[in-house]
Amino acid sequence: MKKHILCLGDSNTHGYCADPHDCEDGGIRFSENERWTCLLQRMLGEGCLVSEEGLSGRTTVFPDPLHEGMDALSVAYPILKSHEFIDLLIIMLGTNDTKERFCVSAAAIAAGMDRLIKKCKSVDCWGAKQPNILIICPPPIREGFFDEIMGSGCIEKSRALAGFLEQTAKQNGAHFLNAAGCEFNDIDKMHLTKKGHAQLAARLSLLVPQLIRV
């Protein structure tokens, strides 16, 4: 059976494209030739199966009063069970948690990630293997960002997130990757460009084989 890698994330895992000129079909979602999940699948080869579970607006554990089903914690069990067995779970979340309406700090976001990791480890989706989880800290929201719906304080919290998430991953025996440097666009300053997707996939193509021993 192929090594199964499940990618749990938000719009940057779903592949939202803020600039139609950056997307090969001019749409609002990068194609299978552009999304980091699909590029990773191609780089890892036929011995692996990379599955996407990306939802725009998804948080770690914080329910959104404006949209239902946005917190990963409440759907972790059915998602993981539907994809069993899993050799590696990649979680890239945290950007949406910085929204002003959640009123949480970077430390509290990491505490949310801690709770999510523990939940994912408890789900019977690992077969005879131990839980194997990689936490990716999203690139920080770029300077000049402002969105009335997301509110203020997002930039500062997203910048502080990496240190807290790295510590959380270590405490839970999880792996960690800081995606800082993967390119965000100049329009909304919080979504990966086509180049950013390729950069993230390239980093993961070097790391993932070490974690699942392809």
C-alpha positions, -999 to 999 in steps of 0.1 A, spaced: 0 0 0 12 35 -7 24 58 20 -5 80 29 0 117 36 -30 138 47 -28 176 45 -51 194 68 -53 232 64 -71 263 53 -73 283 21 -35 279 15 -40 241 14 -73 244 -6 -53 265 -31 -71 299 -30 -57 323 -56 -61 360 -49 -47 370 -83 -64 354 -113 -34 364 -134 -12 341 -113 -35 311 -119 -32 291 -151 -69 290 -157 -76 325 -145 -98 312 -116 -98 317 -79 -82 283 -71 -48 271 -83 -50 240 -105 -36 205 -99 -5 217 -117 0 245 -92 -12 236 -57 16 225 -32 -3 194 -23 -4 182 -59 32 193 -66 43 173 -35 25 142 -48 43 145 -81 77 150 -64 72 121 -41 62 97 -68 39 67 -71 49 53 -38 29 80 -20 -7 92 -19 -11 129 -9 -47 138 1 -60 174 5 -83 186 33 -82 223 29 -110 247 38 -109 285 35 -113 301 69 -104 270 89 -90 276 124 -73 252 149 -100 250 176 -119 283 176 -155 282 164 -163 310 140 -195 330 148 -199 339 112 -194 305 95 -201 270 107 -177 241 108 -146 262 106 -126 248 135 -105 217 128 -110 202 162 -147 196 157 -141 177 124 -108 160 131 -123 126 140 -144 122 108 -117 136 86 -89 114 99 -111 83 101 -123 88 65 -86 88 54 -73 59 75 -47 46 75 -24 77 77 14 76 76 19 113 80 -5 141 89 5 176 78 -13 204 96 -9 240 83 -32 263 103 -30 295 123 -35 323 99 -73 325 104 -69 322 142 -53 357 141 -87 373 133 -97 400 157 -131 384 164 -114 354 181 -96 377 206 -67 353 210 -29 358 212 -2 339 193 4 319 225 -33 310 227 -33 300 190 -4 276 198 -24 263 228 -52 256 203 -28 237 181 -17 217 211 -53 206 217 -57 198 180 -25 177 179 -36 157 210 -70 151 194 -54 139 161 -31 116 180 -60 100 198 -79 91 166 -76 55 156 -63 62 121 -27 52 124 -29 14 122 -1 -3 141 21 28 138 26 57 162 10 90 153 32 110 129 24 147 126 41 176 109 32 211 119 38 238 93 37 274 105 23 295 77 43 325 64 35 356 84 10 380 69 28 407 50 32 443 59 4 465 45 -23 439 51 -57 452 61 -90 435 59 -120 449 77 -135 414 83 -103 399 97 -97 430 118 -66 444 133 -36 427 150 -33 399 125 2 408 113 17 410 148 2 377 159 12 359 127 48 370 131 49 357 166 33 323 158 64 304 146 82 303 179 51 292 198 42 265 173 77 251 172 76 247 209 41 231 208 53 206 181 83 197 202 62 192 233 39 168 215 67 148 197 56 163 163 78 176 135 79 213 126 85 233 95 85 271 93 71 281 59 84 317 62 99 328 29 73 310 8 59 338 -13 27 356 -4 9 377 -30 8 416 -31 -30 417 -32 -42 403 1 -8 396 15 -19 364 32 -22 338 4 5 319 -14 14 327 -50 20 301 -76 57 305 -68 49 302 -31 31 269 -36 61 256 -56 85 267 -28 66 250 -1 63 218 -21 100 218 -28 108 221 9 84 193 18 98 170 -9 131 170 10 116 167 45 87 142 40 108 113 29 128 115 61 95 113 81 79 84 64 110 66 50 98 63 14 
